[in-house]
C-alpha cells in the first residue's frame, strides 16, 4: 500500500555524488552493447563469487562477438545465483525499467539490444537520468584536471577537479607545463601551477577530489616549508620513486 512516506521517497530528487560517466559523444559513438550495459558494474564480483571464471566475464563483455546468447550463457548460472544481491537488484531494475525485461534471458536479449540502439540519441541519456531516475544532477570523477561545462547537460553533468596526482606525490611536470604554462622546478612553481589550475577550472568544478585512499595512507601530517621543499626536490630528481 502506498503511503505518504513512500510517495515522498519516490518523488524526492537525489544527487548522485560519485560517478564515472563517459561523455555523451562517447556513449553515442562507442557505447556499450546490452550485456556490457547490464553487467558492466560491481555485480561482476558477485558473479565471480558464484562461480563465473575470469574468462567467462571477459567473454561476457566481448562486444566483438555478436552472439549475445552465447556470451550470456557463460555466466547464466552465476547470474541466477546472485540476481537477488544488492548489485543484482540494480541489474534487474535496469533490465526491467529501461529494457522491459522482467527476467534476463537469452531469448530477450536481442530485443533489448534493439531498444538500446534506439535510445542512443542525443539528449536521451540526460532524460533517463534526470526525469527517469529523478536525479537532480550527477557528480563525475574522471581523474583529470579539466572539468569544463558538459554541453549535453550543463547543469546536470557536473565534474570534479582531480587532485589525486598531487596527493600521491606524482608531480607530472610535462602535463602541468602544457596545461598551465608553468614549468615546475621549485615549490613556488608548484604552488603557482596549482593555483592556475584552480583559476582555470574551479568555476566549473562541483568539488575537488583527492581520490588517494586506494594508494596511500589517510594519515596526513603537516610538513614544514623546508621538509616540503626537500621532498619535492627528491620527486623532481626521481619521479618514478615518489614515495
C-alpha positions in Angstrom: 0.0 0.0 0.0 1.3 3.4 -1.0 1.9 5.8 2.0 2.8 9.4 2.4 6.3 8.4 3.3 6.7 6.0 0.3 5.4 8.7 -2.1 7.7 11.3 -0.6 10.7 8.9 -1.1 9.7 8.1 -4.6 9.3 11.8 -5.6 12.4 13.3 -3.8 15.1 14.1 -6.3 18.5 12.6 -5.4 22.1 13.8 -6.1 24.5 11.1 -7.5 27.7 12.3 -5.9 30.1 9.7 -7.3 30.1 8.6 -11.0 32.5 7.7 -13.7 30.2 8.5 -16.6 31.6 8.9 -20.1 30.7 12.0 -22.2 27.6 11.8 -24.3 29.5 11.7 -27.6 31.3 8.6 -26.4 28.0 7.0 -25.4 26.6 7.8 -28.8 29.5 6.7 -31.0 31.1 3.9 -28.9 28.7 3.0 -26.2 28.1 -0.4 -24.6 26.0 -3.2 -26.0 23.2 -4.7 -23.9 25.4 -7.1 -22.0 28.0 -4.5 -21.3 25.4 -2.1 -20.1 23.6 -4.6 -17.8 26.6 -6.2 -16.2 29.3 -3.5 -16.5 29.3 -2.7 -12.8 30.2 -4.2 -9.4 27.9 -7.2 -10.0 30.9 -8.9 -11.7 32.3 -9.5 -8.2 29.1 -11.4 -7.3 29.4 -13.4 -10.5 32.9 -14.4 -9.7 32.0 -15.5 -6.2 29.1 -17.5 -7.6 31.5 -19.4 -9.9 31.9 -17.4 -13.1 35.5 -17.6 -14.3 37.6 -14.6 -15.3 37.4 -15.9 -18.9 33.6 -16.1 -18.6 33.4 -12.5 -17.6 35.8 -11.4 -20.3 33.7 -13.2 -22.9 30.5 -11.6 -21.5 31.9 -8.2 -22.2 33.4 -9.0 -25.7 31.2 -6.9 -27.9 33.1 -8.1 -31.0 31.1 -11.3 -30.6 27.6 -10.6 -31.8 26.2 -13.9 -30.2 24.5 -12.4 -27.2 23.0 -15.7 -26.1 26.4 -17.5 -26.1 28.0 -14.7 -24.1 25.2 -14.7 -21.5 25.2 -18.4 -21.2 28.7 -18.4 -19.8 27.5 -16.5 -16.7 23.9 -17.6 -16.6 24.1 -20.0 -13.7 26.2 -17.5 -11.7 23.7 -14.7 -12.5 20.8 -16.8 -11.4 22.6 -17.4 -8.1 23.3 -13.7 -7.4 20.3 -11.9 -9.0 18.9 -11.0 -5.6 22.0 -9.4 -4.1 22.1 -5.7 -3.9 24.1 -5.3 -7.1 21.9 -8.0 -8.7 18.8 -5.9 -7.9 20.3 -2.9 -9.6 20.9 -5.0 -12.7 17.3 -6.4 -12.6 15.9 -2.9 -12.2 17.9 -1.7 -15.2 16.7 -4.6 -17.3 13.0 -4.1 -16.3 12.6 -0.4 -16.3 14.8 0.5 -19.2 14.9 -2.6 -21.4 11.5 -4.1 -20.5 12.9 -7.4 -19.5 11.1 -8.8 -16.4 13.7 -11.6 -16.5 17.1 -11.6 -18.2 17.1 -14.4 -20.7 19.0 -15.3 -23.8 15.8 -15.0 -25.8 15.0 -11.5 -24.5 18.5 -10.0 -25.2 18.1 -9.3 -29.0 15.0 -7.1 -28.4 16.7 -5.4 -25.5 19.7 -4.6 -27.8 17.3 -3.1 -30.3 15.8 -0.9 -27.6 19.3 0.2 -26.5 20.2 1.2 -30.1 17.0 3.3 -30.3 17.8 5.0 -27.0 21.3 6.0 -28.2 20.4 9.5 -29.4 21.4 13.0 -28.3 19.6 14.0 -25.1 18.2 10.6 -24.3 20.8 9.9 -21.6 20.0 13.1 -19.9 16.3 12.3 -19.9 16.8 8.8 -18.5 18.9 10.1 -15.6 17.1 13.4 -14.8 13.5 12.6 -15.5 13.6 8.9 -15.4 15.8 8.3 -12.4 14.8 11.6 -10.7 18.4 12.7 -10.2 18.9 16.4 -9.7 22.5 16.1 -11.0 25.4 13.8 -11.2 29.0 14.4 -10.0 31.5 12.7 -12.2 35.0 11.8 -11.1 37.0 11.3 -14.3 40.5 11.7 -12.9 41.5 14.8 -14.8 42.0 18.5 -14.0 39.9 19.8 -16.9 36.2 19.9 -15.9 34.6 22.4 -18.3 30.9 22.6 -18.9 29.3 19.5 -20.4 27.1 20.7 -23.3 24.9 17.7 -23.2 23.6 18.9 -19.8 25.4 21.9 -18.4 23.6 22.0 -15.1 23.3 18.2 -14.8 26.6 16.6 -15.7 29.0 18.2 -13.3 32.6 17.2 -12.8 35.3 17.0 -10.0 38.6 18.8 -10.2 41.0 15.9 -9.6 43.8 16.3 -7.1 44.8 12.7 -6.9 48.3 13.1 -8.5 49.3 15.8 -6.1 48.1 13.8 -3.1 50.2 10.9 -4.2 53.3 13.0 -4.8 53.0 12.4 -8.6 54.1 15.7 -10.0 53.5 15.5 -13.7 55.8 18.3 -14.8 55.1 17.9 -18.5 51.4 17.8 -18.2 51.4 20.8 -15.8 53.5 22.8 -18.1 51.2 22.0 -21.0 48.1 22.7 -19.0 49.2 25.9 -17.1 52.3 27.2 -19.0 54.3 26.9 -15.8 57.3 24.6 -15.6 57.7 23.2 -12.1 61.3 23.4 -10.7 60.5 24.6 -7.2 57.8 24.6 -4.5 56.8 28.1 -5.5 56.4 26.9 -9.1 54.2 24.1 -7.9 52.0 26.5 -5.9 51.6 28.7 -8.9 50.7 25.8 -11.2 48.2 24.5 -8.7 46.7 28.0 -8.3 46.5 28.3 -12.1 44.5 25.0 -12.3 42.0 26.5 -9.8 41.8 29.7 -11.8 41.0 27.7 -15.0 38.7 25.0 -13.7 37.3 25.9 -10.2 34.5 28.0 -11.7 33.2 24.8 -13.4 34.1 22.2 -10.8 31.5 20.9 -8.3 34.2 19.6 -6.0 37.9 18.8 -5.6 38.6 15.1 -5.3 41.8 13.8 -3.7 40.9 10.1 -4.6 44.1 8.9 -2.9 42.6 6.3 -0.4 43.5 3.4 -2.6 47.2 4.2 -3.0 48.4 5.9 0.2 47.7 6.3 3.9 45.0 8.6 5.0 47.2 9.7 7.9 48.1 13.2 6.9 50.9 15.2 8.6 51.6 18.9 8.3 55.1 19.5 6.9 57.4 22.4 7.2 58.4 24.5 4.3 61.9 23.1 4.4 60.7 19.5 4.6 58.3 20.0 1.7 60.9 21.7 -0.4 63.3 18.7 0.2 60.6 16.2 -0.7 59.7 18.0 -3.9 63.3 18.1 -4.9 63.7 14.4 -4.5 60.5 13.8 -6.5 61.7 16.0 -9.3 65.0 14.2 -9.4 63.5 10.8 -9.4 59.7 10.9 -10.3 59.5 7.1 -10.6 60.2 6.8 -6.9 58.0 9.5 -5.5 57.1 7.6 -2.3 
